[in-house]
């Protein structure tokens, strides 16, 4: 279990929660590693190289993932939107693959569930399939929810031995660990770990049913409320396929925004009150909640990536920015020294801090099709120390040279992805 961290920096000999031997091994490998922890949680970071966005008080996913995999003794479960590796050796995803190979070789059962997507690289899937004791399943999540067009497995999480979970914005992609701004949580909170494990088991079985041409039974007839009396809890989408212990993410996000009294700080890849699937549909619940918060006098600071400047999303962002009390900034990350990297050099973190006290962190973009129709996970933690650290990350990027106020008079060009 994690030791109480109080949000203070620690050397790696005292910050780990998976055992003394694992901690000693990590310290030997990465003597400069630090961890930002509060009881039950560690905030984990990734940032684009060749930028000024490093945060020494946070360990990176490229360090945490191999450690988590190395800690497993019985099983590892992965749910990912896609898999992508680089053909160039020495990238930060390589130690993750190596750790998986070593885990499989020592007898750890590995289950890997990935969305049926063109985004996965053939090389990545080949490398996974070559790992001993690893079973790879590909799911077309739209067939889980056949009445809704375009649903996907968009979640990104790892489970180790049923007692530790990692949930964050990082895809299983070498670029996520090196060229993209990302944020996640490593946790031993048993309510969250248990809920995530139940979701994985549900989706793992759903893939098997779909492969046999069978339908997937609905688990809920209406959205379930979140367990808001807990210090930390898990919510997920789509609500019809959430296990009994997990609340609905869409309704809970709107509810939490409704509790704000002073400030809401949000960072996203993209935001739009429209669905991503065609034909486009209006998606109002989050947009309405933010507008209502501003009318109540809450200051809303929304930060999105430059990918969010395509039409018609940019027009809706401009409309939102006209509401008094709502300020929107667009973040553009410059190219790396090594040259252009496709589908990278952007901000991909998905989190919100409410009144400096509550952290919402997950895997979903704030557009229609994610919090309603696709599989995503979100963690809510009511911890002021953790929330303020996340707010500090937001403030760093907000005031950086990469961030510019949204200009309602500017005809933004189509973003380069």
N, C-alpha and C positions, 0 to 999 in steps of 0.2 A: 504494500500500500504506500501511497505518497505520504511523506512527512509534511507536517504543517509548514508552509513556506512563508506565509505572511506577505507575499509579494516581494520579498527581498532577494537579491542576487545571492547565489550560493556557488561554491565550487562543486564539481560534479560528484565528488566523493559523498556529499550529503544530500543531493537533490533527487536521487533516483528512487523509484518505488518498486522495482522488480527484483531486489535482492542485492546483497553485498557483493557477491562475486560478479554479477553483471555490472554493477557500478564500478568496481575495480577495473574490469576489462575496458569499459568505456573511457575511464580516466586515462588509462594507459594509451588508448588510441587517440583521444582528443583532449589533451591536457588543458586547453583553453575554454572548454565548453562550460556554459552556464545555463541555468534554467530559471524561468520565472514561474513560480508555483504558488498556489493557494491550496488549502486542503482538498485533495481529490482531483486537482486539475493542474496541468501545465499548458501554458500558452506557447504555441509552436508557430514559427514564422518561416517564410521564404520571401526573398526579395530579388529583383533583377540585378545581376552583376553589372558593374560599371555605372552604378548610381550611388547616390549619397544616402540610401535608405537602409543601410545596415543598422541593426539594433543589438549591441553586444549582450544585453541582458536576456535575450531570447535565444534558445536553441533552434536550429533550423530543422525542417522535415528531413533533409538529407542526412542528418545525424540521428534523429529520433526514429525514423522508420527502420533502419537496419538494427538498431538497438531493440526495438519492440519485437521484430521478427526473431532476433537472436534469443530473446527471453522465452519464447514459446517452447513448451515441453510436450504438449499434446496436439493442439490444433491451431490453425490460423485460417481466418475467413476474410476474404476481400470482396467488396462490392465496388465496382468502378464503372464510370461512364465509358471509358476507353483505355487502351494501352498503347503507349508510344515510346519507343527507344530510339536512340541515335545510332547511326551507323559508324559514327566516330567514337573510338574508345576513350575512356577516361571521363565520361559524363557522370553526374551524381546519381543517375538511376542505376548505374552498374553495380555499386555496392549493395543496393536494394535487391537486385536480381541475384547477386552472389549470396546474400543472406538467406533468400528463399531457397536457393539450391542447397545450402548447408542445412537448413531446417528440414527440408525434405529428406536429405541423406541421413539425418539422425532419427528419422521416423515420425516427424511431425506431419499430421494430416493437413493438407492445404486445400481449401476450396476457394475457387476464384470465379466470381460471377461478373460478367461484363455485358454491357449493352451491345446489341447487334448494330454496329455503327461503322461507317466508312472511315471514321476518325482513327480507328486502331491501325497501327502499322503492322504489316505482315511479319516483319522481323520480331516485333514484340510478342505477338501471339506464338510464334515458333519457339522463341526462347522460353516462354512460360510452359509450353507443352513439353519441353525437354526436361523440366524439373521433376525429379522423382517424388512420388506421393502427392503430386498436384493434379487436381481435377479442375479443368477449365470448362465452364458452361457459358454459352452465349444466349442471351435472352432478348427477344423482341418485346419490349414492355408494352407496346401498343396493343399486343394481343392479350395482355393481362386485363386491360381496360378497353375492350373493343368498341364501346360506344363513344369513346373520346378519341378524336384523331390526334396522332402525334405524340402520345405519352412515351417517355423514355426513362430508363434507369439512369438518373443523373446524379445519384448519391455517390459519395467518395468516402469510404470508411474501412477501417481495419479492426479486426477483433482477434485477441490473443488469449487462448485458454479460457475464454468465457469470463475473464475477470478484468480485462483492460481493453479500452477502445480508443481509436483515433478517428475523429470526425473533423473534416476540414474542407477547404476549397480546392486543395491540390488534386488534380487528376493524376492517374498513374502514368506520368508523362515526364520525360527528362527536362522539358522546358519549364514545367511547373516548379521544379527544384532549383532552377538556375536563372530563368529569364522572365519570371512573372511574380507579381506581388500577391502573396497568399497568406492565409491565416487559418489555424486549426487548434483543436484542443485534444490533448492526451488525457484520458480520465480513467479512474478506477471507481467512480461513483456507480454503485451496483444497480441503482434504478435505471441509469442511462445505459450502462453496459448490457443489462438484461433486456431492455427495450430494443436496443440495436441488434442483439442476438436474435430476438424473436422476429424482427423484421427480416434479418438475413435468412432465417429458416423458412419464413413465409415465401420469400422471393426465390429461394433455391428450389423449393417444392413447386412453385408456380412455373419455373422453367421446365421442370420435368413433365408437368401436366401439358404445357403448350407443345412440347416436343412430341407428345403422344396424340396431339390433336384434340385434347380435352380442354374444357373451360376451367377457369380459376374461380373457386367459390368466393363470394363477397364476404368480408369479415364484419362489416358494420353497415347498418341501414341509415345512419346519420353520423355527422361529425362528432367525435368524442371530445369532451373538454380536457384540457391539460391538467396535470396534477400540480396546480399552482401553489399549494401549501408547502411544497418541498423547496429547499434551497436551490436545487438544480433539478431539471427535468428535461425529457426528450419529447419532441413533437415531430411529426412526419407527414408526408403526403404520398399518394392520394389517400384520403381518409377512409375510403371504402375498403382498402386493403391494409389498414393499420391494425396491428394486434391490440388486444384489449387494454394493455398497459400503456399504450402510446396515444397521446392526444393529437388533434388535427392542427397542422402548422399554419394554414391560412387564417383560420379564425383566431388562433392564438396570437399571431403577429398583429392583426388588427386590434385585438384586445390590449396588448402591451403598449402599442402606440397610443391607445386611448387613455392609458394611465399616466402618460408623460405630463409633467407640470412645468418644466423649465427648458430642457434641450434634448433633441434627438440628433445623434450623429450617425450617419449611415455611409458605408462604403460598399459599392457593388461594381460588378462588371458592366451590367446594364440594367436599366429601369424603363418600364413602359406599361401603361395601362391597356395593353393589347396582348393578344395571344401571339406566340411565335409561329404557330402552325397556320396554314391557310385553309379556308378563307379566314381572314382576320376577324377576331371578335373583340368587343370591348371588355376590359377586365378592370372593374372599378374598386374592389374592396380595399386595396392598399393605398391607392391614390386618394380615395375618399378619406381614409384614416389620417393620412398626412395633411390633407387640406383642413380637416376638422381640427387637428392639433394646432396648426398655425392660427386658426381663428380663435382658439382658446388662449393664444398668447405664447405658445411653445415655439422656441427657435428651432428650426429644422435645417440641418447642414447635410446636404446630400452630395456625395462625391461619386462620380461614375467614370468609366474609362472612355477613351476617345472612340472605341468601337460603338459607343452609344449615340454617335452623331449621325447615324444613317436615318433616312426617312422611312416611315413617319414617326419613329420614336423621338427624334430631336424636336419635332413640333410639339409633342406632348410634354417634353421636358421644359421647353420654353414656356408653355402654358402654366406649368406647375411653378416655375420660377417667378411668375408675376404675382403670386399670392404673397402678401406682406408677411414677413417672418420666415420665408423659405428661401434659402440660398443654395445654389447648385454650382458645383465646380466640375470641370472636365480635366482628367489627368492623361497626359501623353508621356509615355516613357520613350526616351531616345534609343536608337539602335545601339547594339553592343559593339565593342571594338572589333569583334570577330566578323562583323558584317550582318546583313539582314537575317533574321530568324523568323520564318513564317509562323503565324498563329502564336505569337509570343510578344514580349516587350509590352505588357499591358498590366492593369490591375485586375485581379480576379477574386480578391477577398470578398466575402459576403457576410457582413456583420453590422450590428446596430448597438449603440450604447444609449440607454435612456436615463436621463438625469444623473449621469455619472455613477449609477448604482446597479443597473441591470445590463448584462451582456447577452445579446442574441447572436449566435454564430452558427452558420450552417453551410449547406451545399447548394442552395437554391438562388437563382437569379430572381429579381422581383418583377417578373413579367407573367402574363397569363400562360398556362401550360406547365409551369414549374411547381408552384405551391398548391395547385389544384389537381392536375392530371398526371404528373410524373412522380417517380420515387425520389424523394429528397428527405434528408434528416436535418434537424435543427436542434441545437442545445441552448437552453436558457439557464443562466447562472445569476442568482441574486447575491453578488459578492462585490463590494465596493472597490476592493483592491484590484481585483481582476478587471472590473469594468473600467477603472481609471487607467490601467495599462493599455487596454484596447483603445480608449479615448486618446491616449498619448500617441498611439500609432496613427490614428485618424488625424490628429493635429499636426503631426510631423509631415504627412503627405499633403494635407490641406494647405499648409504654409510653404511647401517646397516649390522649387522652380519648375516642377513638372505639372503643377496645378494652376488652372486658369479659370476665372469666373465664366459661367455660361453667358454668351453674348447673344441676346435675342435678335439683334440686328444682323448678325452674321449668317451668311448662307454657307453652312458647313459642307466641306467636300465629303464624298464617300470615304469612310475610313479604310485605311490599308490594314488588312489583317494577315 
